Amino acid sequence: MSYQNILNPIQLKELAKSWINEDLSSFDMQALVCDDKEVRAVILCKSDGVLAGVPFANAIFNELDCRVNWLTKEGDNISLNGQKSGSVQIAYVDGKARSVLLAERVVLNVLSRCSGVATQARQLRQSLQTIGWKGMIAGTRKTTPGFRTVEKYGLLIGGVSPHRYDLSTMVMLKDNHIVISGSVKAAISAVRSVGDFVPKIEVECRNPEEAEEAAQLGADIIMLDNFDDQLLLQTAQHIKSQHKDCLIEASGGINPDNVHKFANQWIDIISMSCLVQGYPTVDYSMKIQKSL
């Protein structure tokens, strides 16, 4: 499935421009070796991973009047078949020599990071599927400033939920909101005074008592934050037995090494900051092949 059309085309264009301007803020001295000749380059993938970030790469190439022919579909697994060295050709790029070189590092940076997010997300999803867990994995808002769209997009390509994109996507009452308001009830009442039927309300709960209060007040999603796996199981089971339509989200301190402890039948969502924070990257390079 292609996710190209969910992206704002104006934002894509602006991102591409900002990335190119960041990489070339003034003079490009090395461009003196380039003339107006047309060249062809190949993009190589040099490590196993999921290809992601194609719309962002296309936007960069478009800004520089380069033409790209993708040999691998976005979302496909790229494998070196166990080789420690080697590469897989994933695209050809045609354009003026200087334009291809201007696009090179910007495109590779975006592809490597977006693919890294998608690869780790898919691995986690498949790992939990093997034990029969039917819930949803989600990223968090702990994204790289200025790079959120790319990282959230990578989650989608990897087959997990991007969770809320920003503060306006969903009402989430976190621990600090509850401290400022004085109680879960006061916080929920405040947001309901200006809300309508559209946004869901999620409440981050620090203990079973807050979770029960939020569920009784009709919160759509209860986040059990930084609960150990046993307390999480007990609290989730209790909430679900009393409030069957309420979704339970586990979050806080969950990583690929311990995630299986939290994947039980009472948990609907597991959110993990490691999906968008400190993720491994996929290695790409671009090589000029010939003049056209």
Secondary structure as UniProt FT lines:
FT   HELIX           4..6
FT   HELIX           9..23
FT   HELIX           29..33
FT   STRAND          38..45
FT   STRAND          49..50
FT   HELIX           54..63
FT   TURN            64..65
FT   STRAND          67..70
FT   TURN            74..75
FT   STRAND          77..78
FT   TURN            81..82
FT   STRAND          88..96
FT   HELIX           97..129
FT   TURN            130..132
FT   STRAND          136..138
FT   TURN            145..146
FT   HELIX           148..158
FT   TURN            167..169
FT   STRAND          171..173
FT   HELIX           175..181
FT   HELIX           184..192
FT   TURN            193..194
FT   STRAND          201..205
FT   HELIX           208..216
FT   TURN            217..218
FT   STRAND          221..225
FT   HELIX           229..242
FT   TURN            244..245
FT   STRAND          247..251
FT   TURN            256..258
FT   HELIX           259..262
FT   TURN            265..266
FT   STRAND          269..271
FT   HELIX           273..275
FT   STRAND          284..291
//
